[in-house]
Amino acid sequence: MRVEIAGENALIIYFGEQTDPRISAQVQQAEHLLRTQLGGDLIDMVASYASLLVIYDPLRTDHFAVRSAIRQVADGLGEHDAQAGQVVALPVYYSEESGPDLADLAKRAGLSVEEVIQIHSSQEYRVYAIGFAPGFAYLGEVDPRIAAPRLSTPRLKVPRGAVAIADQQTAVYPAVSPGGWNLIGLCPTPMFNPDADPTMPVQVGDRVTFRPIEREEFIALGGEL
């Protein structure tokens, strides 16, 4: 683990060099411990695949005190359970109507559409990071059989709730936005609501499963086509 300066009031902690469930679990554990230890001295923390950005209030503390707290937390980190975190089930309407890239992805993979849906919805995905947009959770890792590169030309408008694959990651678009991921379905569950508590249904370290639903249930749950 190494610590580097990331700004006049920020430090970034690197836990490793690659995506790994146990490293991600350590990031989650360190975030929890630092929130407890630094308390009101913190402005924010941003967890990612193998790093944790710590932003502190320079009017309340300084670089040396925060680095000392990080060292103490590092000494207390143990072998953390990679299966920690809650399991969140998200409903998905998989179809060529709701997933315009579903058929092409299946064809490239040498699979049927039904096989792609079964593979995508049959495993748990870890929330490795949240970024790009509020509520955009990067989930991994996708089965290699259905992993697919980003589109050569990104779409200007991807609908809210679009379930997508890019390389060995999958995600749900929380809002209408540009995007170059392969769209395979739609999820009616809001991924970000600033008026809700919590604002997002998932956090870094959680695990996500996808539950296939039919068109009628998708509409009944508030989904829009």
N, C-alpha and C positions, 0 to 999 in steps of 0.2 A: 504494500500500500504506500502511495506517495501523495504528498500534499503540495499544491502549487498555488501561487497567487493568481487570481482571476479578475482582479480589479481593485480599486482603492478600498473597497469594503467587502471583498469576496475572496473566498478560498475554494478550490476544487479538490476533492479527494478522489484519487484513482484507485480502485480496488483490484483491477486486473486489466487485461488487454483484449478480452474476448467475451462474447455473450455466453453466459452460463447460469443455470438456475441457482446454483449455490452462491455465486458472486452476487447475483441480483438479490438473494435473500440477505446477504451481508449488508448491501446498500440499504435495504429496508430496515434492518436492525439498527444500523448506525444512525439513520435518519430519526428513528424513534428515540434513541438514547440522547442524541444531540438536542432534540427539541426539549427533552426533559431537563438536560443540564444547562442549556443556554437560555431557555425561557424567553423573557422579554428582550434579551439582547439580539434575538433573531429578527430579521425582516422577512426572510423566506429561505426555503431550501428546494432545490430542484433535483430529483433523482432521475438517473438515466440507466442505461444498460449496465455499466460497470463504474459509474462515477456518481458523485454527489456534490452539487454546488451549494455552498453555504454563504448566504448573504447576511451580513450582520449590521447592526446599527452603530456607526462610528461615534455617535454621541454617548453611547452607553458602554462600549467596550472597544478593544483594539485587536489588531492582527495577532499579537503575541498571546493574548488571553484565549482567543478562539482556537489558535493552533494548539495551545496547551490542552484545551477541552477535547480537541480531536484526538490528541495522543492518549488521553485517559480513556476515551471511548474505544479507541483501537485496541488498547490493552484488555478491554473487557469483552471484545468480540470473540465469540466462540463458533463452533460448528453449528450453523443455523439451519433449521429445517427448511429445505427448498419447497416443501408443500405448505408452508405457512401462508396466511392470508385467506380471505374468504373466497368461496367459489360463487361466481355470478353466472346465471344462465340467461342468455339473450335469445329471444325468438327471432327466426329469420324466415322470410318468404323467399325461398330459392326458386327461380324460374327464369326463362328467357325474357319474360316480360319485365321482371324486376332486376335482372342481372344481364345486361346486354353483352357481356364478355363471356358468359357461362358456356355457351356452346362452342365458341372458338377455343377457350381454354381446354375444354374436354377433348376436342379434336386434336389439338397439339399434343396432349398428354396420352392420346390413344385410349381414352376412356369414354364411357357414356356419361351423359349429364347426370344421371342418377348415381353413378359411381363417384363422381366429383363431389356431389352433395353429401353422400355417405361418408366419404373420407374427411371432408372439411368439418362435418358435424360430429365426428366420432371421437374427438380427443379434447383434452384441456389445453388451453393456451395461457401462458404466463404474461402478465402485464409488465413489460420491461421498461417502458417509458411512456410519458404523456407529453405531447408537444405538437408542433406544426399549427395546431389550433386548439383552443380549450376543449378538453374532452376527447381529443384524438389519441387513443391508446394504441401503442405499438404492441402487438401480440405475437408471440412466437412459441414454438416454431412450426411452420406449416409442413405437412408431410411432403417429402421431396417429389412424390408422384404428381402433386398438383401445384408445386411451386412454379411461378411464372414471372418473367421479367416485366418491368414497367412498360407501359405503352410507349411506342416511339414518338407519338404526338399526344401530349396530355389533353384531356378534355377541359374546356373552359368552364363547364358547369357540371359538377357531380352532385346528385341529390342528397339531401339530409337522410341519414340512415343507411346509405349505401354500404354494403359489406363487400370488402375488396381484398385482393391478394397482390402482393408485390414481393418477388423473390420468395424468401421463406418467412415472410411476415404477413399477417392479416390484420384488418382493422375495420372499424365502423366510422364512417364520416359523420361527425356530430352536427355539421351544418352544410348548407350549400356552399361549394367552393370549387376552384380548379383542382384537378388531380389527374395523375397518370397511372393509378392502380387499376387492376382488372376487376370489374364489377360483376359479382356473382349473385347478389340478392339484396334484399332490403330488410332492415331491422326497425320495428316501430318504437323501440325503447329510446327515449331521449338520452343522449350521451353527455349532455351538458345543459344545466338549467341554473342560471345565476340566482334565481329566487328560491331554489330548493336547498335542503340541508340533509345530506351532503349535496354539493352541486353536481357531482358525477357519480354514476353507479359503480365505478371501479377505481381502484387506486393501484399505484405501483406495488407489485408483489402479490396482487390478487390473481386468481385463475379464472378464465372465462370458458364457458362451453356454449355452443350454439345449438338451438333446438329448432328443427325444421317445422314450419307451420304452413297451413294452406292460405290461399288468398283471402278467404272469408275471415279467418281469424286475424290476419294481418290488418285488414280494414277495421275490424271490431276493436283492435288494440290501439287504434288511432293512426295507423300507417296511411301514407298517401302515395299514390302512384302518379 
